[in-house]
Amino acid sequence: MDVRDSNGAILQDGDNVTLIKDLKVKGTSETLKRGTMIKGIQLTDNPDEVNCRHAKIKGLVLRAEFLKKA
């Protein structure tokens, strides 16, 4: 099962991605800005979601539709 970013590129474990939209993070006062680089994503069982880490936020799950392969 392929996980695709907003442009249709196939994502794999360990890829670097950038955000295409400002995203508010539930449970925190943080907002991830458009263009933020997320390094080393991990795929999940759900093809619409990826696990990733950000400097300030642990256990972050992002929807693939808001990502672009870097």
Order of alpha helices (4+ residues) and beta strands (2+ residues): beta-beta-beta-beta-beta-beta-beta-beta-beta-beta
